[in-house]
Amino acid sequence: MDFLNFDFDEDEDQNGEMSEGSTSAEILSLTDATETAEEKAREDSSDTDLEIEDVERSFATIKGAELYIEACKLVGVVPVSYFIRNMEEPVMNLNHHGLGPKGTKAIAIALVSNTTITHLELEDNWILGEGTTYLVQMLRENCYIQEMNISNNHLNTDGAEAICRMFFNNISNIRAIQLAGNNFREEAALYFSESLMANYRVIELDLSHNEFADKAGEQLGQMLANNESLEILNLSWNQLRMKGAVALSAGLRANGSLKILNLAWNGFGNEGALALGEALKVNNVLTELDISSNHINNEGAVKLCRGLEVNGTLRILKISHNPLTVEGAIALVTSVRKNSKSRMEEINISNVLVNEGFIKLLDTVSEIRPELDVIYGGVGGYIAKKPEQLPDAMKLIQNYLDERKLRLWDFFRNMDKYGNMKIPVAEFRRTMLLQTKIPLDRAQVTELVHKLDQNRTGHVDYSHFKVQEPEQKPKEEKEEEEEP
């Protein structure tokens, strides 16, 4: 199937002839007071445009809420009051509003001339492929919307085709788009593959909870090998396994832009882990990889480690809820120990029960890699026992500061290289483990990090420790107070 058969710049009229630029004309007709008879005839033959059917009405002089209300009247839907109230806000959240295709059309009409909304949320609205076409036509004219969420909208292949037309021609300013749970199957993968190979605008794409399988893995792998803009890709909860997993990994091998890749809840298995390991030997861009729940056992972990032993960019590896044991856990930590170029900060094996040998290995590695945090399930034979009570790290820090009449705010600020009151977790761990003034071990520092970064943002935000300095009185006022 040739992707170019989409006929991006053409629409078919009643006589089967093709007229160029019809989509743009249809959008512009929203604010056009007069229309020629020929244009009117063409518009009446289209089921997917945004034209206004009553030529007596002129939208040239109305915008905002008034335009939206008129659009609702013309398409026959009830206006959404939340939309009217928040049209001047940068984030518009219309999730779960039951818009349907017609309601989406009214929203699209109003958004053509909107200049304030930059983030549009439309999840779970039964938009369907028809409604997607209205949104794409709107985005041809609206250059302000940069993020859009249209997950769980039953877009199916028709919706994928409409979205990919937009990708292929780079006709919008969309930088991040969420398309999870839209029943995209194998036939939709080709659309995404060929359009994203030509796209240079989209940097974040969510295709999770769809039905991509082996053929899709091959198509998306080709896309990864050629795309030069995507930085974040979510393919979790699909059916990528065997040949598809290997092909996708081959694409990652040649990719030079992707930083975060989520492949959780697929079926990569040991064969896919081997392919990923080979990709990591070459890839020098990826910083975060999630392969949780992918049927990877100890054998697969060892194969993956072949890449981890030489990779110099990966910082976060999530490999939890795989059938790993302490043997696989040891292999993962050992790969970091062997790699002098490793920048690993987090390995998540949260379901794995380890032993004392693993703990000793981790303590040893922490001496040379203090920034490394390994999240494991517990220590075998001791998980049911009451854990040893260690002195609270924050109290130890506070006691140290009180003795020297220092402030907690200054303590954190001295570690802040960037002056934005947010310290990267890896840097914070390293600093706390290497300092000798306050005796803290790896477990205490780990607990401290969990308290200071409860939402796992990757940063220790210490802004709430800021002490308000007393306001300085003006110099003249001070002099007056000093006079007898």
C-alpha positions as CSV (number, residue, x, y, z in Angstrom):
1,M,0.0,0.0,0.0
2,D,1.4,3.4,-1.0
3,F,1.1,6.0,1.7
4,L,1.1,8.7,-1.0
5,N,-2.3,7.4,-2.2
6,F,-3.8,9.4,0.7
7,D,-4.1,12.4,-1.7
8,F,-3.1,14.9,0.9
9,D,-3.8,18.1,-1.1
10,E,-6.8,16.9,-3.1
11,D,-10.5,16.3,-2.5
12,E,-12.8,14.6,-4.9
13,D,-15.9,16.5,-6.1
14,Q,-19.2,15.1,-7.3
15,N,-17.9,14.6,-10.9
16,G,-14.9,12.6,-9.8
17,E,-12.5,15.5,-10.6
18,M,-9.9,16.6,-8.2
19,S,-9.6,20.2,-6.9
20,E,-6.4,21.4,-5.1
21,G,-6.4,23.0,-1.7
22,S,-10.0,22.3,-0.9
23,T,-9.4,21.6,2.8
24,S,-7.9,25.0,3.4
25,A,-10.8,26.6,1.5
26,E,-13.3,24.8,3.6
27,I,-11.7,26.1,6.8
28,L,-11.5,29.6,5.5
29,S,-15.2,29.5,4.6
30,L,-15.9,29.6,8.4
31,T,-15.0,33.3,8.4
32,D,-15.9,34.2,4.8
33,A,-19.0,36.3,4.5
34,T,-19.6,35.5,0.8
35,E,-19.2,32.3,-1.2
36,T,-19.4,31.6,-4.9
37,A,-22.0,29.2,-6.1
38,E,-19.3,26.8,-7.3
39,E,-17.7,26.7,-3.8
40,K,-21.1,26.2,-2.2
41,A,-21.8,23.2,-4.5
42,R,-18.5,21.7,-3.6
43,E,-19.0,22.2,0.1
44,D,-22.5,20.6,0.0
45,S,-20.9,17.4,-1.4
46,S,-18.5,17.0,1.6
47,D,-19.4,15.3,4.8
48,T,-16.1,16.1,6.6
49,D,-15.5,19.8,6.2
50,L,-16.1,22.7,8.6
51,E,-18.2,24.9,6.3
52,I,-21.1,26.9,7.5
53,E,-24.2,25.8,5.6
54,D,-26.2,29.1,6.1
55,V,-24.5,31.6,3.7
56,E,-26.7,34.3,5.2
57,R,-24.6,34.2,8.4
58,S,-21.3,35.9,8.4
59,F,-18.6,34.8,10.9
60,A,-16.2,37.4,9.7
61,T,-16.9,39.7,12.7
62,I,-17.5,37.2,15.6
63,K,-15.0,35.2,17.5
64,G,-14.7,33.4,20.8
65,A,-17.8,32.3,22.7
66,E,-20.2,33.9,20.2
67,L,-18.6,32.0,17.4
68,Y,-18.8,28.8,19.3
69,I,-22.5,29.3,20.2
70,E,-23.4,30.0,16.6
71,A,-21.4,26.9,15.5
72,C,-23.3,24.7,18.0
73,K,-26.6,26.0,16.6
74,L,-25.6,25.2,13.1
75,V,-24.4,21.6,13.8
76,G,-27.2,21.0,16.3
77,V,-25.4,20.3,19.6
78,V,-25.7,21.8,23.1
79,P,-22.8,24.2,23.9
80,V,-20.3,23.0,26.6
81,S,-20.3,25.7,29.3
82,Y,-16.8,24.8,30.5
83,F,-15.4,25.5,27.0
84,I,-17.1,28.9,26.9
85,R,-15.8,29.8,30.4
86,N,-12.2,28.8,29.7
87,M,-11.5,29.8,26.1
88,E,-8.9,32.3,27.2
89,E,-6.9,29.8,29.3
90,P,-3.8,28.0,27.8
91,V,-5.0,24.6,28.8
92,M,-8.5,23.4,27.7
93,N,-9.6,20.1,29.4
94,L,-12.7,18.6,27.7
95,N,-12.0,15.0,28.6
96,H,-15.1,12.8,29.1
97,H,-17.6,15.4,27.8
98,G,-19.4,13.1,25.3
99,L,-18.8,15.5,22.4
100,G,-19.1,13.0,19.5
101,P,-18.2,14.1,16.0
102,K,-20.7,17.0,15.8
103,G,-19.7,18.4,19.1
104,T,-16.0,18.1,18.0
105,K,-16.9,20.0,14.8
106,A,-18.4,22.9,16.8
107,I,-15.2,23.0,19.0
108,A,-13.0,22.9,15.9
109,I,-14.9,25.8,14.3
110,A,-14.4,27.9,17.4
111,L,-10.7,27.0,17.7
112,V,-9.8,28.1,14.1
113,S,-9.4,31.7,15.3
114,N,-8.4,31.0,19.0
115,T,-4.9,32.2,19.9
116,T,-4.7,31.4,23.6
117,I,-5.2,27.6,23.9
118,T,-1.9,25.7,23.6
119,H,-2.9,22.4,25.2
120,L,-6.1,20.7,24.1
121,E,-7.5,17.7,26.1
122,L,-10.3,15.7,24.3
123,E,-9.9,12.2,25.7
124,D,-12.9,9.8,25.7
125,N,-15.4,11.8,23.6
126,W,-16.3,9.3,20.9
127,I,-14.8,11.6,18.3
128,L,-14.4,8.8,15.7
129,G,-12.6,9.2,12.4
130,E,-15.1,11.9,11.3
131,G,-14.4,14.1,14.3
132,T,-10.6,13.6,13.8
133,T,-11.0,15.1,10.3
134,Y,-12.5,18.3,11.7
135,L,-9.6,18.6,14.2
136,V,-7.0,18.1,11.5
137,Q,-8.6,20.8,9.3
138,M,-8.7,23.2,12.3
139,L,-5.0,22.6,13.0
140,R,-4.2,23.6,9.4
141,E,-5.2,27.1,10.4
142,N,-4.5,27.2,14.1
143,C,-0.8,27.5,14.8
144,Y,-1.1,28.0,18.6
145,I,-2.1,24.5,19.8
146,Q,1.1,22.5,20.5
147,E,-0.2,19.6,22.6
148,M,-3.3,17.5,22.1
149,N,-4.8,14.4,23.8
150,I,-7.3,12.5,21.8
151,S,-6.9,9.1,23.4
152,N,-9.7,6.6,23.8
153,N,-11.9,8.1,21.0
154,H,-12.5,5.1,18.7
155,L,-10.5,6.7,15.9
156,N,-9.8,3.4,14.2
157,T,-7.9,3.3,10.9
158,D,-9.8,6.3,9.4
159,G,-8.7,8.5,12.3
160,A,-5.1,7.3,12.0
161,E,-5.2,8.2,8.3
162,A,-6.4,11.7,9.0
163,I,-3.8,12.3,11.7
164,C,-1.0,10.9,9.6
165,R,-2.0,13.3,6.7
166,M,-1.2,16.1,9.1
167,F,2.1,14.5,10.1
168,F,3.2,13.8,6.6
169,N,2.7,17.4,5.4
170,N,3.9,19.0,8.7
171,I,0.9,21.3,8.5
172,S,0.4,21.9,12.2
173,N,2.5,23.1,15.2
174,I,1.6,20.0,17.3
175,R,4.6,18.9,19.2
176,A,3.1,16.3,21.6
177,I,0.1,14.1,20.8
178,Q,-1.6,11.3,22.7
179,L,-3.4,8.7,20.7
180,A,-3.7,5.8,23.2
181,G,-6.5,3.3,23.1
182,N,-7.9,4.1,19.6
183,N,-8.1,0.6,18.1
184,F,-5.1,1.1,15.8
185,R,-4.2,-2.2,14.2
186,E,-1.6,-3.4,11.8
187,E,-2.9,-1.5,8.8
188,A,-2.6,1.8,10.7
189,A,1.1,1.2,11.4
190,L,2.1,1.9,7.8
191,Y,0.4,5.3,8.0
192,F,2.3,6.2,11.1
193,S,5.6,4.8,9.8
194,E,5.6,6.7,6.5
195,S,4.2,9.9,7.8
196,L,6.6,10.2,10.7
197,M,9.6,9.5,8.5
198,A,8.7,12.8,6.8
199,N,7.7,14.7,10.0
200,Y,10.0,17.1,11.8
201,R,7.6,18.7,14.2
202,V,6.3,16.0,16.6
203,I,8.6,15.3,19.5
204,E,6.3,13.3,21.8
205,L,3.9,10.5,20.6
206,D,1.7,8.2,22.7
207,L,0.5,5.1,20.8
208,S,0.0,2.9,23.9
209,H,-3.0,0.6,24.4
210,N,-3.5,-0.2,20.8
211,E,-3.2,-3.4,18.8
212,F,0.2,-3.1,17.0
213,A,1.8,-6.5,16.5
214,D,4.6,-8.1,14.4
215,K,4.0,-6.2,11.1
216,A,3.6,-3.0,13.0
217,G,6.9,-3.6,14.8
218,E,8.6,-3.8,11.4
219,Q,6.9,-0.6,10.1
220,L,7.6,1.4,13.3
221,G,11.1,0.1,13.3
222,Q,11.7,1.5,9.9
223,M,10.2,4.8,11.2
224,L,12.6,4.9,14.1
225,A,15.6,4.3,11.8
226,N,14.6,7.4,9.8
227,N,12.8,9.8,12.1
228,E,14.9,12.7,13.3
229,S,12.5,14.5,15.6
230,L,10.8,12.1,18.0
231,E,12.2,12.3,21.6
232,I,9.5,10.5,23.5
233,L,7.6,7.4,22.2
234,N,5.1,5.3,24.2
235,L,4.3,1.9,22.7
236,S,3.3,0.2,25.9
237,W,0.3,-2.2,26.1
238,N,0.5,-3.3,22.4
239,Q,1.3,-6.8,21.0
240,L,4.9,-6.3,19.9
241,R,6.7,-9.6,20.1
242,M,9.1,-11.9,18.2
243,K,9.8,-10.5,14.8
244,G,8.1,-7.2,15.6
245,A,10.2,-6.7,18.7
246,V,13.4,-7.5,16.9
247,A,12.6,-5.2,14.0
248,L,11.7,-2.3,16.3
249,S,14.9,-2.8,18.2
250,A,16.8,-2.7,14.9
251,G,15.2,0.7,14.3
252,L,16.3,1.9,17.7
253,R,19.9,0.9,16.8
254,A,19.9,3.5,14.0
255,N,17.9,6.2,15.7
256,G,19.6,9.4,16.7
257,S,16.9,11.4,18.5
258,L,14.7,9.3,20.8
259,K,15.4,9.8,24.5
260,I,12.5,8.0,26.2
261,L,11.0,4.7,25.0
262,N,8.2,2.9,26.8
263,L,7.7,-0.7,25.7
264,A,6.1,-2.0,28.8
265,W,3.4,-4.7,28.6
266,N,4.3,-6.2,25.2
267,G,5.9,-9.5,24.6
268,F,9.6,-8.9,23.8
269,G,10.8,-12.0,25.6
270,N,14.5,-13.1,25.6
271,E,14.8,-12.7,21.8
272,G,13.6,-9.1,22.0
273,A,15.9,-8.5,25.0
274,L,18.9,-9.7,22.9
275,A,17.9,-7.3,20.1
276,L,17.6,-4.4,22.5
277,G,21.0,-5.2,24.0
278,E,22.5,-5.1,20.5
279,A,20.8,-1.7,19.9
280,L,22.1,-0.3,23.2
281,K,25.7,-1.1,22.1
282,V,25.3,1.5,19.3
283,N,22.6,3.9,20.4
284,N,24.1,6.9,22.1
285,V,20.9,9.0,22.7
286,L,18.4,7.0,24.6
287,T,18.2,7.9,28.3
288,E,15.1,6.0,29.6
289,L,13.9,2.5,28.6
290,D,10.8,0.8,30.1
291,I,10.5,-2.9,29.3
292,S,8.5,-3.9,32.3
293,S,6.2,-7.0,31.9
294,N,7.8,-8.4,28.7
295,H,8.4,-12.0,29.6
296,I,12.1,-11.5,30.0
297,N,13.8,-14.0,32.4
298,N,17.4,-14.3,33.6
299,E,18.6,-15.4,30.3
300,G,17.1,-12.4,28.6
301,A,18.5,-10.1,31.3
302,V,22.0,-11.4,30.6
303,K,21.6,-10.8,26.9
304,L,20.4,-7.2,27.6
305,C,23.4,-6.7,29.8
306,R,25.7,-7.1,26.8
307,G,24.5,-3.7,25.7
308,L,24.4,-2.2,29.2
309,E,28.1,-3.1,29.6
310,V,29.1,-0.6,26.8
311,N,26.2,1.9,26.7
312,G,27.1,5.4,27.9
313,T,23.8,7.3,27.8
314,L,21.0,5.2,29.4
315,R,20.0,6.6,32.8
316,I,16.8,4.8,33.7
317,L,16.0,1.1,33.1
318,K,12.6,-0.2,34.2
319,I,12.5,-4.0,33.9
320,S,10.1,-4.9,36.7
321,H,7.4,-7.5,36.6
322,N,9.4,-9.8,34.5
323,P,10.2,-13.4,35.6
324,L,13.6,-12.4,37.0
325,T,15.3,-13.8,40.1
326,V,18.3,-12.6,42.0
327,E,20.6,-14.0,39.3
328,G,19.2,-11.6,36.8
329,A,19.4,-8.7,39.3
330,I,23.1,-9.4,39.9
331,A,23.7,-9.4,36.2
332,L,22.1,-6.0,35.8
333,V,24.1,-4.4,38.6
334,T,27.3,-6.1,37.5
335,S,26.9,-4.6,34.0
336,V,26.9,-1.1,35.5
337,R,30.0,-2.0,37.6
338,K,31.9,-3.2,34.5
339,N,31.0,-0.1,32.4
340,S,33.2,2.9,33.2
341,K,31.1,5.0,30.8
342,S,27.7,4.0,32.4
343,R,25.4,6.8,33.4
344,M,22.8,4.6,35.0
345,E,20.9,6.3,37.8
346,E,17.9,3.9,38.3
347,I,17.2,0.2,37.8
348,N,13.7,-0.8,38.7
349,I,13.3,-4.5,39.5
350,S,10.6,-3.9,42.1
351,N,9.2,-7.4,42.1
352,V,12.5,-9.2,42.5
353,L,13.4,-10.7,45.9
354,V,17.2,-10.5,46.4
355,N,19.6,-12.0,48.9
356,E,22.5,-10.8,51.1
357,G,25.0,-11.4,48.3
358,F,23.2,-8.9,46.1
359,I,23.1,-6.4,48.9
360,K,26.8,-6.6,49.4
361,L,27.3,-6.2,45.6
362,L,25.1,-3.2,45.5
363,D,26.9,-1.6,48.5
364,T,30.2,-2.1,46.6
365,V,28.9,-0.7,43.4
366,S,27.4,2.3,45.3
367,E,30.9,3.3,46.4
368,I,31.9,3.9,42.8
369,R,28.4,4.7,41.5
370,P,26.8,6.6,44.4
371,E,24.1,8.0,42.0
372,L,22.7,4.5,41.2
373,D,19.4,3.6,42.8
374,V,18.2,0.0,42.4
375,I,14.6,-0.5,43.4
376,Y,14.0,-4.2,44.4
377,G,11.3,-6.1,46.1
378,G,13.0,-7.1,49.4
379,V,15.6,-9.4,50.8
380,G,14.7,-13.1,50.7
381,G,14.0,-14.6,54.2
382,Y,13.8,-11.2,55.8
383,I,10.9,-9.5,54.0
384,A,8.4,-10.6,56.7
385,K,10.6,-9.4,59.6
386,K,10.4,-6.0,61.1
387,P,13.1,-4.0,59.2
388,E,15.9,-2.5,61.2
389,Q,15.1,1.0,62.4
390,L,17.7,3.4,61.1
391,P,18.0,7.0,62.4
392,D,15.9,9.3,60.3
393,A,18.2,11.0,57.8
394,M,16.4,14.3,57.8
395,K,16.7,14.5,61.6
396,L,20.4,13.8,61.4
397,I,20.8,16.6,58.9
398,Q,18.7,19.0,61.0
399,N,20.7,18.2,64.2
400,Y,24.0,18.8,62.3
401,L,22.7,22.1,61.1
402,D,21.3,23.2,64.5
403,E,24.7,22.5,66.2
404,R,26.3,24.9,63.7
405,K,23.5,27.4,63.6
406,L,23.0,26.8,59.9
407,R,19.7,26.8,57.9
408,L,18.2,23.9,56.0
409,W,17.7,26.2,53.0
410,D,21.4,26.9,52.8
411,F,22.2,23.2,53.1
412,F,20.3,22.4,49.9
413,R,21.2,25.6,48.1
414,N,24.9,24.7,48.3
415,M,24.2,21.6,46.3
416,D,22.1,23.5,43.6
417,K,24.4,24.1,40.6
418,Y,21.6,25.6,38.6
419,G,20.0,27.9,41.2
420,N,16.4,26.8,40.3
421,M,15.7,25.1,43.7
422,K,15.5,21.7,42.0
423,I,18.5,19.3,42.4
424,P,18.6,16.2,40.1
425,V,18.1,13.1,42.2
426,A,21.3,11.5,40.9
427,E,23.4,14.5,41.9
428,F,21.7,14.6,45.3
429,R,22.4,10.9,46.0
430,R,26.0,11.3,44.9
431,T,26.6,14.3,47.1
432,M,24.9,12.8,50.2
433,L,26.8,9.5,49.9
434,L,30.2,11.1,49.3
435,Q,30.0,13.7,52.1
436,T,31.5,12.6,55.4
437,K,30.2,15.1,57.9
438,I,26.8,13.4,58.3
439,P,27.0,9.6,58.6
440,L,24.4,8.2,56.2
441,D,24.4,4.9,54.4
442,R,22.8,3.9,51.1
443,A,19.5,2.8,52.6
444,Q,19.1,6.1,54.6
445,V,19.9,8.2,51.5
446,T,17.4,6.2,49.5
447,E,14.7,6.8,52.1
448,L,15.6,10.4,52.2
449,V,15.2,10.7,48.4
450,H,11.9,9.0,48.5
451,K,10.6,11.6,51.0
452,L,12.0,14.6,49.1
453,D,10.8,13.3,45.7
454,Q,7.5,11.6,46.6
455,N,6.1,12.0,43.0
456,R,9.3,10.6,41.5
457,T,9.9,13.7,39.3
458,G,13.6,13.0,39.2
459,H,14.4,16.2,41.2
460,V,14.6,17.2,44.8
461,D,12.5,20.3,45.1
462,Y,13.6,22.3,48.2
463,S,11.7,25.5,47.4
464,H,9.4,24.9,50.4
465,F,12.4,25.2,52.8
466,K,13.0,28.8,51.7
467,V,13.2,31.2,54.5
468,Q,11.6,34.6,54.0
469,E,14.2,37.3,54.6
470,P,13.0,40.3,56.6
471,E,12.1,43.2,54.5
472,Q,14.8,45.9,54.5
473,K,13.5,49.3,55.5
474,P,14.4,52.2,53.2
475,K,17.5,54.0,54.1
476,E,15.7,57.3,54.7
477,E,13.3,55.6,57.1
478,K,16.2,54.1,59.0
479,E,17.9,57.5,59.4
480,E,14.7,59.0,60.7
481,E,14.4,56.3,63.4
482,E,17.9,56.9,64.5
483,E,17.4,60.6,65.0
484,P,16.7,61.6,68.7
